Amino acid sequence: MTDAQNLVKVGMADLNVVGNSGILRTTGLGSCVGLTLYDPQIKVAGMAHVMLPSSDIARESQVNIAKYADTALPVLVDKLVELGAVKRRLIAKMAGGAQMFAFAGSGDTMRIGPRNVESCKEMLKKLGISLQAEDTGANYGRTIEISSETGILTIRSVQKGVKEL
Amino acid sequence: MEIFSKLEGFKLDVLKEVGNIGAGHAATALSQLLNKPIDMAVPKVQILPFEDIAEKVGGPEKIVLTVFFRVEGDAPGNLFYIMAPEAGKSLLQRLGAFVPTDGLDLTEMEQSALGEIGNILAGSYLSSLADFTNLAMSPTVPALALDMAGAILSYGMIQFGEMGDAALLIDTTFVQGNDEVEGQFFLIPDPESFDKIFAALGVPFDND
């Protein structure tokens, strides 16, 4: 993993886009999903750190659109299009959506990771963007970064080391 | 976030006392387990943006050993007992039952023992709160994780996620002599639990 100067951090319930060989990184994904979109032709990348599957459950007065899968993805696409990306060229990759603690019978919150993954996939389908690769589920945390130069998604975890998608 | 606008001054002090009582009893339990005095810092009650919560234990990528409990009953929430991995091993060694293995990995036996220590501490924490507030609160079985702090702690913020981008954290640090068994208790009550806790303690919640 690089510590380049053109590294842009994406916080929890946050999203961002870069071009010009920039790198997007988000750290400590547990049940959250890091979803990335990439346009290989003009080399721009976008990343959203999605925390919850659907804004239907939002009880906040001002909804943070980056927090929910159903609201974050369309905005991420728009931001990339603003940078010159073309929607049909976009390639999606994602990581995260783990179930950090496994014990039975505690309802929907326990399955929040898998639900985030499902919801992201559903949104991608709706938007007509193909999912090229994913490293989701299991029970461990992940830090991810995507290079806008190559479109490679690098995933680092404590137990499994480094992996590239 | 609306819920926090009502949580100021005196009410935060009440929550601090809640943390003080719970962690005080847990510290006593740990001290009895180890047969050593355990010091406890004054609890901190803070409303923190999600991003900043993992900073309390060294940043989202910091590797921590955590025993997690879901609190069930009248005032549900999430309870985390967080240690540096070395502190966890040192704790096992002090119990006299283990010659800790090297490296980060924990054997099944070590995991089970740490879960049980966490269980005893969480049990004292919550039963003292239950006595104090007359609310039923009990921990689920312990779940252990050795992973990035951000990945672990974000789990405690999901209930708050539906309401905003910050959570209220009651944070207490334990220290034994030379810091070897330092650990932190994080109690993150569910948003709905605050009025129950305040009502149980006779603190009016809605009329400021």
Boltz contact constraints between the chains, C-beta under 6 A:
constraints:
  - contact:
      token1: [A, 11]
      token2: [B, 51]
      max_distance: 6.0
  - contact:
      token1: [A, 12]
      token2: [B, 50]
      max_distance: 6.0
  - contact:
      token1: [A, 12]
      token2: [B, 51]
      max_distance: 6.0
  - contact:
      token1: [A, 13]
      token2: [B, 165]
      max_distance: 6.0
  - contact:
      token1: [A, 27]
      token2: [B, 60]
      max_distance: 6.0
  - contact:
      token1: [A, 27]
      token2: [B, 61]
      max_distance: 6.0
  - contact:
      token1: [A, 27]
      token2: [B, 150]
      max_distance: 6.0
  - contact:
      token1: [A, 28]
      token2: [B, 60]
      max_distance: 6.0
  - contact:
      token1: [A, 28]
      token2: [B, 61]
      max_distance: 6.0
  - contact:
      token1: [A, 28]
      token2: [B, 148]
      max_distance: 6.0
  - contact:
      token1: [A, 28]
      token2: [B, 150]
      max_distance: 6.0
  - contact:
      token1: [A, 28]
      token2: [B, 151]
      max_distance: 6.0
  - contact:
      token1: [A, 30]
      token2: [B, 151]
      max_distance: 6.0
  - contact:
      token1: [A, 30]
      token2: [B, 154]
      max_distance: 6.0
  - contact:
      token1: [A, 30]
      token2: [B, 155]
      max_distance: 6.0
  - contact:
      token1: [A, 32]
      token2: [B, 154]
      max_distance: 6.0
  - contact:
      token1: [A, 51]
      token2: [B, 161]
      max_distance: 6.0
  - contact:
      token1: [A, 52]
      token2: [B, 161]
      max_distance: 6.0
  - contact:
      token1: [A, 57]
      token2: [B, 162]
      max_distance: 6.0
  - contact:
      token1: [A, 58]
      token2: [B, 162]
      max_distance: 6.0
  - contact:
      token1: [A, 59]
      token2: [B, 162]
      max_distance: 6.0
  - contact:
      token1: [A, 59]
      token2: [B, 163]
      max_distance: 6.0
  - contact:
      token1: [A, 60]
      token2: [B, 163]
      max_distance: 6.0
  - contact:
      token1: [A, 60]
      token2: [B, 164]
      max_distance: 6.0
  - contact:
      token1: [A, 64]
      token2: [B, 165]
      max_distance: 6.0
  - contact:
      token1: [A, 100]
      token2: [B, 145]
      max_distance: 6.0
  - contact:
      token1: [A, 100]
      token2: [B, 155]
      max_distance: 6.0
  - contact:
      token1: [A, 101]
      token2: [B, 68]
      max_distance: 6.0
  - contact:
      token1: [A, 101]
      token2: [B, 143]
      max_distance: 6.0
  - contact:
      token1: [A, 103]
      token2: [B, 141]
      max_distance: 6.0
  - contact:
      token1: [A, 103]
      token2: [B, 143]
      max_distance: 6.0
  - contact:
      token1: [A, 106]
      token2: [B, 70]
      max_distance: 6.0
  - contact:
      token1: [A, 109]
      token2: [B, 158]
      max_distance: 6.0
  - contact:
      token1: [A, 112]
      token2: [B, 158]
      max_distance: 6.0
  - contact:
      token1: [A, 140]
      token2: [B, 147]
      max_distance: 6.0
  - contact:
      token1: [A, 141]
      token2: [B, 147]
      max_distance: 6.0
  - contact:
      token1: [A, 141]
      token2: [B, 148]
      max_distance: 6.0
  - contact:
      token1: [A, 141]
      token2: [B, 151]
      max_distance: 6.0
  - contact:
      token1: [A, 143]
      token2: [B, 61]
      max_distance: 6.0
  - contact:
      token1: [A, 158]
      token2: [B, 63]
      max_distance: 6.0
  - contact:
      token1: [A, 158]
      token2: [B, 147]
      max_distance: 6.0
